[in-house]
């Protein structure tokens, strides 16, 4: 199950990877984790999660978590 979490404006528009982030529920771990966290390396995420990215920014929450909950790609 995927869940999007908006942290931006209530009435939008909210951009994925900037103010809307995707998480998935991991049945084995029993918790939500950022989409792409287990599947992607830090280097991959760093290359694909940029302020100009479009669909590859689906995994930006994973990069933020791997960077110690800091947004370093803006």
N, C-alpha and C positions, 0 to 999 in steps of 0.2 A: 504494500500500500504506500503510495506517495502522498505527501502532504506539502502544500506550499504555505510558507509563513511570510506574510507581508509585514515589513517594518516601516514602510514608507507612508505616503499619504493615503488617507481613507478612501478618497474618491478617485485615486489613481491619477495618471497612469503609473503603474509600478513596473519597473524593469527587472526581469529575472537576473540575479547576480549583483544587483545594486541595492534594491530594497524589497525584493521578494526572493526567498531562498527555498530550495527543495530538500526535504528530508524523507527518508523511507523508514518503515518499521521493520526491524530485523527480528524475525520470529525466534531465531536461535538465541539471540542476546536479550530479547525481551525489552527492547528500547528503540527509540528513534535515533538514527545516525544520518549525517549529511549524505545526500545522494552522491554517489561516486567515491565515497571515502575509502572503502575497502578495495575498490576496483582500480583506482588511479594512483599513480605515483605523484609525489610532490612536484617533481619537475614537469610532468605532463600538465598538472593543474595550473602551474605557474605560467606555462606557455599559452594555455587556452582560456584562462580566466583573466581577461583584461578589460579595461573600461570600454573598449571598442568591440568586444566580443558580442555575438548574438546568441546562437543556440548553444555554443560551448560553455556559456556562462551558467548552464543548468547545474554545474558542479562547483560553483564558487563557494558554497557553504562548506564543502569538503576542504578547500584550500584555506578558508578562514580558520577552521578547526585545527588543521595541520600547522598553521602559523600561530597557534596559541590564542585563538579567538581575536586576532588582530586583522584588520583589513589593510593589506599592504600592496594591493594591486591598483590603486587609484593614484 
